[in-house]
Amino acid sequence: MFITNRILKYLTLPLLVAGTTLAAGGARAADKLTLMVGGYEKQIYLPAKLAESLGYFKDEGLDVELLNEPAGVDAENQLLAGAVQGVVGFYDHCIDLQAKGKFVESIVQLSQAPGEVELVSNKYPDVKSFADLKGKSLGVTGLGSSTNFLTQYLAVKNGLNLSDITSVPVGAGATFIAAMQQDKIQAGMTTEPTITRLLKTNEARILIDMRTMENTRAALGGTYPAASLYMETEWVAKHKEQTQKLANAFVKTLKYINTHSAAEITDKMPRDFYVNDKDGYVKALDTGKAMFTADGVMPKDGPETVLSVLKGFSKSLKDSTIDLSKTYTTEFVADLK
């Protein structure tokens, strides 16, 4: 497998799970784990930073380091290279990787809707539907990312060939905004708080909204489990105690999200996540926090919807037999109350 310089950089870090030896003074050393987050400033991946802020990892005896990687496909590569033990990213990678002979599984299902929006630049008022994006350059976080998967599916669903659009990797946040301002992309798939920033300045408008369950079903045909904690199946089998501790922390975080206001949650997040607009951040989270699951359990109809979406544009997946039962597990969350 080709190892990029970026992956090598992370491989040089002390990322392996620490032993359970006794530290000085007789206290048990915390289990050291590293998780890669596909852009931890994105609201869709809020549970990772929130769990850290609330101290839930430490409560479980874990020393968790969160690394930031704006594109989910790059986070996936870090996992396969052994640089991290888990990824907070979209569940669809678990299906896509199985088609390539790699087995990873969602341990905690964090959300049941993508939380993504296809924005179109207001420089192009004639674009009224996705079909009108023929010949346009569309922003995605990275090639092979979940935003790229969804973009390709929506193109095909709306009667376009994949050759009719050009996917441009532009990351998220400031880089996405700059690409649209500079007309490097005419539309693109992104999340909060980037959505609110571009709507507020009237530089873009929403073409397709997948921030709520209802809108997601309309766009994708069913419940779409998205943000998750996924890990290599083989690693999980060998480290069930550490995996359970991670699941405990994330489910506690999901319960916190479902029992606290958007303002209370926002107060627990780093100030730079607000991008100088705390009120806008709170409003966006208040609208979108229903996308998070309450218990970390995979929605029963979710995996089939994701597989159907991926098969909608991917020839390799159309020709593959996927065992969905091996793409997620409820073992670590089913009995948590």
DRENDO-1510 file (C-alpha; in Angstrom, 1 decimal, always signed):
<recs>
REC; n; res; u; v; w
REC; 1; MET; +0.0; +0.0; +0.0 .
REC; 2; PHE; +1.3; +3.5; -0.9 .
REC; 3; ILE; +2.2; +5.4; +2.2 .
REC; 4; THR; +2.0; +9.2; +1.9 .
REC; 5; ASN; +4.3; +11.7; +3.7 .
REC; 6; ARG; +1.3; +12.7; +5.7 .
REC; 7; ILE; +0.8; +9.2; +6.9 .
REC; 8; LEU; +4.5; +8.8; +7.7 .
REC; 9; LYS; +4.3; +11.9; +9.8 .
REC; 10; TYR; +1.6; +10.3; +12.0 .
REC; 11; LEU; +3.4; +7.0; +12.1 .
REC; 12; THR; +6.3; +8.7; +13.8 .
REC; 13; LEU; +4.0; +9.7; +16.7 .
REC; 14; PRO; +3.7; +7.5; +19.8 .
REC; 15; LEU; +0.3; +6.1; +18.7 .
REC; 16; LEU; +0.3; +2.5; +19.9 .
REC; 17; VAL; -1.9; +1.5; +22.7 .
REC; 18; ALA; -0.1; +1.8; +26.0 .
REC; 19; GLY; +0.3; -1.2; +28.2 .
REC; 20; THR; -1.6; -1.5; +31.4 .
REC; 21; THR; +1.4; -1.3; +33.7 .
REC; 22; LEU; +1.3; +0.5; +37.0 .
REC; 23; ALA; +2.5; +4.1; +36.9 .
REC; 24; ALA; +4.5; +5.8; +39.7 .
REC; 25; GLY; +2.5; +6.1; +42.9 .
REC; 26; GLY; +0.5; +3.0; +42.2 .
REC; 27; ALA; -2.1; +4.5; +39.9 .
REC; 28; ARG; -3.0; +2.5; +36.8 .
REC; 29; ALA; -1.8; +4.2; +33.6 .
REC; 30; ALA; -4.5; +5.3; +31.2 .
REC; 31; ASP; -4.9; +3.4; +27.9 .
REC; 32; LYS; -3.4; +5.5; +25.2 .
REC; 33; LEU; -5.4; +5.7; +22.0 .
REC; 34; THR; -5.4; +8.0; +19.0 .
REC; 35; LEU; -8.4; +8.8; +16.9 .
REC; 36; MET; -8.4; +10.6; +13.6 .
REC; 37; VAL; -11.4; +12.9; +13.0 .
REC; 38; GLY; -12.4; +13.9; +9.5 .
REC; 39; GLY; -12.5; +17.6; +10.4 .
REC; 40; TYR; -13.2; +17.9; +14.2 .
REC; 41; GLU; -14.4; +21.5; +13.8 .
REC; 42; LYS; -17.4; +20.2; +11.7 .
REC; 43; GLN; -20.6; +20.0; +13.6 .
REC; 44; ILE; -21.3; +16.5; +12.2 .
REC; 45; TYR; -18.2; +15.3; +14.1 .
REC; 46; LEU; -19.0; +17.3; +17.3 .
REC; 47; PRO; -19.2; +14.3; +19.6 .
REC; 48; ALA; -15.4; +13.6; +19.4 .
REC; 49; LYS; -14.4; +17.0; +20.7 .
REC; 50; LEU; -17.3; +17.2; +23.1 .
REC; 51; ALA; -16.4; +13.9; +24.7 .
REC; 52; GLU; -12.9; +15.2; +25.2 .
REC; 53; SER; -14.2; +18.5; +26.7 .
REC; 54; LEU; -16.6; +16.8; +29.0 .
REC; 55; GLY; -13.9; +14.5; +30.3 .
REC; 56; TYR; -15.7; +11.3; +29.3 .
REC; 57; PHE; -12.5; +9.7; +27.8 .
REC; 58; LYS; -10.6; +10.3; +31.1 .
REC; 59; ASP; -13.6; +9.0; +33.1 .
REC; 60; GLU; -13.2; +5.7; +31.3 .
REC; 61; GLY; -9.4; +5.5; +32.0 .
REC; 62; LEU; -8.5; +6.5; +28.5 .
REC; 63; ASP; -5.8; +8.9; +27.3 .
REC; 64; VAL; -7.3; +9.8; +23.9 .
REC; 65; GLU; -5.5; +12.0; +21.3 .
REC; 66; LEU; -7.7; +13.5; +18.6 .
REC; 67; LEU; -5.9; +14.2; +15.3 .
REC; 68; ASN; -7.6; +16.4; +12.7 .
REC; 69; GLU; -7.8; +15.4; +9.0 .
REC; 70; PRO; -10.2; +17.4; +6.9 .
REC; 71; ALA; -11.0; +14.7; +4.4 .
REC; 72; GLY; -12.5; +11.4; +5.5 .
REC; 73; VAL; -10.6; +9.4; +2.8 .
REC; 74; ASP; -7.3; +10.6; +4.3 .
REC; 75; ALA; -8.5; +9.6; +7.8 .
REC; 76; GLU; -9.4; +6.2; +6.4 .
REC; 77; ASN; -5.8; +5.8; +5.0 .
REC; 78; GLN; -4.3; +6.7; +8.4 .
REC; 79; LEU; -6.3; +3.8; +10.0 .
REC; 80; LEU; -5.3; +1.3; +7.4 .
REC; 81; ALA; -1.7; +2.4; +7.8 .
REC; 82; GLY; -1.8; +1.6; +11.5 .
REC; 83; ALA; -1.2; +5.2; +12.4 .
REC; 84; VAL; -4.4; +5.5; +14.5 .
REC; 85; GLN; -6.7; +3.1; +16.3 .
REC; 86; GLY; -10.0; +4.6; +15.2 .
REC; 87; VAL; -11.6; +7.1; +12.9 .
REC; 88; VAL; -14.6; +9.4; +13.5 .
REC; 89; GLY; -15.9; +9.5; +10.0 .
REC; 90; PHE; -18.7; +8.4; +7.7 .
REC; 91; TYR; -20.0; +4.8; +8.0 .
REC; 92; ASP; -20.0; +4.5; +4.2 .
REC; 93; HIS; -16.2; +3.9; +4.3 .
REC; 94; CYS; -16.9; +0.6; +6.0 .
REC; 95; ILE; -18.9; -0.6; +3.0 .
REC; 96; ASP; -16.6; +0.8; +0.4 .
REC; 97; LEU; -13.5; -0.8; +2.1 .
REC; 98; GLN; -15.1; -4.2; +2.3 .
REC; 99; ALA; -15.5; -4.1; -1.5 .
REC; 100; LYS; -11.7; -3.6; -1.6 .
REC; 101; GLY; -11.0; -6.5; +0.8 .
REC; 102; LYS; -10.5; -4.4; +3.9 .
REC; 103; PHE; -12.7; -5.0; +7.0 .
REC; 104; VAL; -13.6; -2.1; +9.3 .
REC; 105; GLU; -16.7; -1.7; +11.3 .
REC; 106; SER; -18.8; +1.1; +12.9 .
REC; 107; ILE; -18.5; +0.6; +16.7 .
REC; 108; VAL; -20.7; +3.6; +17.7 .
REC; 109; GLN; -23.1; +5.1; +15.2 .
REC; 110; LEU; -23.1; +8.8; +15.9 .
REC; 111; SER; -25.6; +10.1; +13.4 .
REC; 112; GLN; -28.5; +9.0; +11.2 .
REC; 113; ALA; -28.3; +11.8; +8.6 .
REC; 114; PRO; -25.3; +13.2; +6.7 .
REC; 115; GLY; -25.6; +16.8; +8.0 .
REC; 116; GLU; -24.4; +17.8; +4.5 .
REC; 117; VAL; -25.7; +20.4; +2.1 .
REC; 118; GLU; -25.0; +21.0; -1.6 .
REC; 119; LEU; -24.4; +24.7; -1.9 .
REC; 120; VAL; -24.4; +26.6; -5.2 .
REC; 121; SER; -22.7; +29.9; -5.7 .
REC; 122; ASN; -25.0; +32.8; -6.2 .
REC; 123; LYS; -22.9; +33.8; -9.2 .
REC; 124; TYR; -25.0; +31.1; -11.0 .
REC; 125; PRO; -28.7; +32.1; -10.5 .
REC; 126; ASP; -29.7; +29.8; -13.4 .
REC; 127; VAL; -28.9; +26.6; -11.4 .
REC; 128; LYS; -32.2; +25.5; -10.1 .
REC; 129; SER; -31.6; +21.7; -9.7 .
REC; 130; PHE; -28.7; +19.3; -9.5 .
REC; 131; ALA; -29.2; +18.5; -13.2 .
REC; 132; ASP; -28.3; +22.1; -13.9 .
REC; 133; LEU; -24.8; +21.5; -12.6 .
REC; 134; LYS; -23.8; +19.7; -15.8 .
REC; 135; GLY; -20.4; +20.9; -16.8 .
REC; 136; LYS; -19.7; +22.5; -13.4 .
REC; 137; SER; -16.8; +22.0; -10.9 .
REC; 138; LEU; -18.2; +20.7; -7.6 .
REC; 139; GLY; -16.3; +21.0; -4.3 .
REC; 140; VAL; -15.8; +17.9; -2.1 .
REC; 141; THR; -13.5; +17.4; +0.9 .
REC; 142; GLY; -11.4; +14.9; -1.0 .
REC; 143; LEU; -11.6; +12.4; -3.9 .
REC; 144; GLY; -12.9; +9.2; -2.5 .
REC; 145; SER; -14.5; +11.0; +0.5 .
REC; 146; SER; -18.1; +10.7; +1.6 .
REC; 147; THR; -18.9; +14.1; +0.2 .
REC; 148; ASN; -17.6; +12.8; -3.2 .
REC; 149; PHE; -19.7; +9.6; -2.8 .
REC; 150; LEU; -22.8; +11.7; -2.2 .
REC; 151; THR; -22.0; +14.1; -5.0 .
REC; 152; GLN; -21.6; +11.3; -7.5 .
REC; 153; TYR; -24.8; +9.6; -6.4 .
REC; 154; LEU; -26.9; +12.8; -6.6 .
REC; 155; ALA; -25.4; +13.5; -10.1 .
REC; 156; VAL; -26.5; +10.0; -11.4 .
REC; 157; LYS; -29.9; +10.2; -9.6 .
REC; 158; ASN; -30.6; +13.5; -11.4 .
REC; 159; GLY; -29.8; +12.1; -14.8 .
REC; 160; LEU; -26.2; +13.1; -15.2 .
REC; 161; ASN; -23.2; +11.0; -16.1 .
REC; 162; LEU; -20.2; +11.1; -13.8 .
REC; 163; SER; -18.3; +12.6; -16.7 .
REC; 164; ASP; -20.7; +15.6; -16.7 .
REC; 165; ILE; -19.3; +17.0; -13.5 .
REC; 166; THR; -15.8; +17.5; -12.1 .
REC; 167; SER; -15.2; +16.8; -8.4 .
REC; 168; VAL; -12.6; +19.2; -7.0 .
REC; 169; PRO; -11.0; +18.4; -3.6 .
REC; 170; VAL; -11.2; +21.7; -1.6 .
REC; 171; GLY; -11.4; +20.5; +2.0 .
REC; 172; ALA; -13.8; +22.3; +4.3 .
REC; 173; GLY; -14.2; +25.6; +6.2 .
REC; 174; ALA; -12.0; +28.5; +4.9 .
REC; 175; THR; -10.6; +26.5; +2.0 .
REC; 176; PHE; -14.1; +25.6; +0.7 .
REC; 177; ILE; -15.2; +29.2; +1.0 .
REC; 178; ALA; -12.2; +30.5; -0.8 .
REC; 179; ALA; -12.7; +28.0; -3.6 .
REC; 180; MET; -16.2; +29.2; -4.1 .
REC; 181; GLN; -15.3; +32.9; -3.9 .
REC; 182; GLN; -12.5; +32.4; -6.5 .
REC; 183; ASP; -14.9; +30.4; -8.8 .
REC; 184; LYS; -12.7; +27.3; -8.6 .
REC; 185; ILE; -16.0; +25.5; -7.8 .
REC; 186; GLN; -19.5; +26.6; -8.7 .
REC; 187; ALA; -21.2; +24.4; -6.1 .
REC; 188; GLY; -20.1; +22.0; -3.4 .
REC; 189; MET; -20.9; +19.6; -0.6 .
REC; 190; THR; -20.2; +21.0; +2.9 .
REC; 191; THR; -21.4; +21.1; +6.5 .
REC; 192; GLU; -22.0; +23.5; +9.4 .
REC; 193; PRO; -20.6; +25.9; +10.3 .
REC; 194; THR; -19.4; +26.5; +6.7 .
REC; 195; ILE; -23.1; +26.4; +5.5 .
REC; 196; THR; -24.1; +29.2; +7.8 .
REC; 197; ARG; -21.1; +31.4; +6.9 .
REC; 198; LEU; -21.8; +31.3; +3.2 .
REC; 199; LEU; -25.6; +31.8; +3.6 .
REC; 200; LYS; -25.0; +34.7; +5.9 .
REC; 201; THR; -22.8; +36.5; +3.4 .
REC; 202; ASN; -25.3; +35.7; +0.6 .
REC; 203; GLU; -22.5; +34.1; -1.5 .
REC; 204; ALA; -24.4; +30.8; -1.9 .
REC; 205; ARG; -27.8; +29.1; -1.5 .
REC; 206; ILE; -28.9; +25.6; -0.7 .
REC; 207; LEU; -29.6; +23.3; -3.6 .
REC; 208; ILE; -30.0; +20.0; -1.6 .
REC; 209; ASP; -30.3; +19.9; +2.2 .
REC; 210; MET; -29.4; +16.7; +4.1 .
REC; 211; ARG; -29.2; +18.1; +7.6 .
REC; 212; THR; -32.5; +16.6; +8.8 .
REC; 213; MET; -33.9; +13.1; +8.7 .
REC; 214; GLU; -36.9; +14.1; +6.5 .
REC; 215; ASN; -34.8; +15.9; +3.9 .
REC; 216; THR; -32.3; +13.0; +3.9 .
REC; 217; ARG; -35.0; +10.5; +3.1 .
REC; 218; ALA; -36.2; +12.7; +0.3 .
REC; 219; ALA; -32.7; +13.0; -1.2 .
REC; 220; LEU; -31.3; +9.6; -0.6 .
REC; 221; GLY; -34.3; +7.3; -0.2 .
REC; 222; GLY; -34.0; +6.3; +3.4 .
REC; 223; THR; -32.3; +6.7; +6.8 .
REC; 224; TYR; -28.6; +7.4; +6.1 .
REC; 225; PRO; -26.2; +6.6; +9.0 .
REC; 226; ALA; -23.3; +8.9; +8.5 .
REC; 227; ALA; -20.9; +10.0; +11.3 .
REC; 228; SER; -19.6; +7.1; +13.3 .
REC; 229; LEU; -16.6; +5.7; +15.2 .
REC; 230; TYR; -15.2; +3.0; +13.0 .
REC; 231; MET; -12.2; +0.8; +13.6 .
REC; 232; GLU; -10.5; -2.2; +12.0 .
REC; 233; THR; -12.4; -5.4; +12.8 .
REC; 234; GLU; -9.2; -7.3; +13.6 .
REC; 235; TRP; -8.1; -4.6; +16.1 .
REC; 236; VAL; -11.4; -4.6; +17.8 .
REC; 237; ALA; -11.4; -8.3; +18.3 .
REC; 238; LYS; -8.0; -8.1; +20.1 .
REC; 239; HIS; -8.8; -5.0; +22.2 .
REC; 240; LYS; -12.4; -5.4; +23.4 .
REC; 241; GLU; -11.8; -3.7; +26.7 .
REC; 242; GLN; -10.4; -0.5; +25.1 .
REC; 243; THR; -13.2; -0.6; +22.5 .
REC; 244; GLN; -15.8; -0.8; +25.2 .
REC; 245; LYS; -14.4; +2.2; +27.0 .
REC; 246; LEU; -14.5; +4.2; +23.8 .
REC; 247; ALA; -18.1; +3.2; +23.2 .
REC; 248; ASN; -19.0; +4.1; +26.8 .
REC; 249; ALA; -17.6; +7.6; +26.4 .
REC; 250; PHE; -19.2; +8.3; +23.0 .
REC; 251; VAL; -22.7; +7.0; +24.1 .
REC; 252; LYS; -22.5; +9.2; +27.3 .
REC; 253; THR; -21.7; +12.1; +24.9 .
REC; 254; LEU; -24.7; +11.3; +22.7 .
REC; 255; LYS; -26.9; +11.3; +25.8 .
REC; 256; TYR; -25.5; +14.7; +26.7 .
REC; 257; ILE; -26.3; +16.0; +23.2 .
REC; 258; ASN; -29.9; +14.7; +23.5 .
REC; 259; THR; -30.5; +16.2; +26.9 .
REC; 260; HIS; -28.8; +19.6; +26.6 .
REC; 261; SER; -29.6; +22.7; +24.5 .
REC; 262; ALA; -27.5; +23.8; +21.5 .
REC; 263; ALA; -26.3; +26.7; +23.6 .
REC; 264; GLU; -25.1; +24.5; +26.4 .
REC; 265; ILE; -23.3; +22.2; +24.0 .
REC; 266; THR; -21.7; +25.1; +22.2 .
REC; 267; ASP; -20.3; +26.4; +25.5 .
REC; 268; LYS; -18.3; +23.2; +25.8 .
REC; 269; MET; -16.7; +23.6; +22.3 .
REC; 270; PRO; -13.4; +25.5; +21.5 .
REC; 271; ARG; -14.1; +29.1; +20.8 .
REC; 272; ASP; -12.4; +29.0; +17.4 .
REC; 273; PHE; -15.0; +26.5; +16.2 .
REC; 274; TYR; -17.5; +29.3; +16.3 .
REC; 275; VAL; -15.6; +31.3; +13.6 .
REC; 276; ASN; -16.5; +34.6; +15.3 .
REC; 277; ASP; -20.2; +33.8; +15.1 .
REC; 278; LYS; -21.3; +32.0; +18.2 .
REC; 279; ASP; -25.0; +32.8; +17.6 .
REC; 280; GLY; -24.9; +31.4; +14.1 .
REC; 281; TYR; -23.1; +28.2; +15.5 .
REC; 282; VAL; -25.8; +27.8; +18.1 .
REC; 283; LYS; -28.6; +28.3; +15.6 .
REC; 284; ALA; -27.2; +25.8; +13.2 .
REC; 285; LEU; -26.6; +23.2; +15.9 .
REC; 286; ASP; -30.1; +23.7; +17.3 .
REC; 287; THR; -31.5; +22.9; +13.8 .
REC; 288; GLY; -29.2; +20.0; +13.1 .
REC; 289; LYS; -28.5; +18.2; +16.4 .
REC; 290; ALA; -31.5; +15.9; +15.9 .
REC; 291; MET; -29.3; +14.1; +13.3 .
REC; 292; PHE; -27.3; +12.5; +16.2 .
REC; 293; THR; -28.5; +9.1; +17.5 .
REC; 294; ALA; -29.5; +8.9; +21.2 .
REC; 295; ASP; -27.8; +5.6; +21.9 .
REC; 296; GLY; -25.1; +4.9; +19.3 .
REC; 297; VAL; -27.1; +2.0; +17.8 .
REC; 298; MET; -27.1; +1.6; +14.0 .
REC; 299; PRO; -30.6; +2.4; +12.6 .
REC; 300; LYS; -32.0; -0.9; +11.3 .
REC; 301; ASP; -32.8; +0.4; +7.8 .
REC; 302; GLY; -29.6; +2.5; +7.5 .
REC; 303; PRO; -27.0; +0.1; +6.1 .
REC; 304; GLU; -29.2; -0.9; +3.2 .
REC; 305; THR; -29.8; +2.7; +2.2 .
REC; 306; VAL; -26.0; +3.5; +2.3 .
REC; 307; LEU; -25.3; +0.4; +0.2 .
REC; 308; SER; -28.0; +1.4; -2.3 .
REC; 309; VAL; -26.5; +4.9; -2.6 .
REC; 310; LEU; -23.0; +3.6; -3.2 .
REC; 311; LYS; -24.2; +1.1; -5.8 .
REC; 312; GLY; -26.0; +3.9; -7.5 .
REC; 313; PHE; -22.8; +5.2; -9.0 .
REC; 314; SER; -19.9; +2.8; -8.1 .
REC; 315; LYS; -19.3; +0.0; -10.7 .
REC; 316; SER; -17.0; -1.8; -8.3 .
REC; 317; LEU; -19.7; -2.0; -5.6 .
REC; 318; LYS; -22.3; -3.1; -8.2 .
REC; 319; ASP; -20.1; -6.0; -8.9 .
REC; 320; SER; -19.3; -6.8; -5.3 .
REC; 321; THR; -21.2; -8.9; -2.7 .
REC; 322; ILE; -21.2; -7.0; +0.6 .
REC; 323; ASP; -21.9; -8.6; +3.9 .
REC; 324; LEU; -23.5; -5.6; +5.7 .
REC; 325; SER; -23.4; -7.5; +9.1 .
REC; 326; LYS; -19.6; -7.1; +9.0 .
REC; 327; THR; -19.7; -3.4; +8.4 .
REC; 328; TYR; -21.0; -2.5; +11.9 .
REC; 329; THR; -21.6; -4.0; +15.3 .
REC; 330; THR; -23.9; -3.2; +18.2 .
REC; 331; GLU; -21.9; -5.4; +20.6 .
REC; 332; PHE; -20.5; -2.4; +22.5 .
REC; 333; VAL; -23.5; -0.2; +22.6 .
REC; 334; ALA; -26.6; -2.5; +22.8 .
REC; 335; ASP; -26.6; -2.8; +26.6 .
REC; 336; LEU; -25.6; +0.8; +27.5 .
REC; 337; LYS; -28.3; +2.8; +29.3 .
</recs>
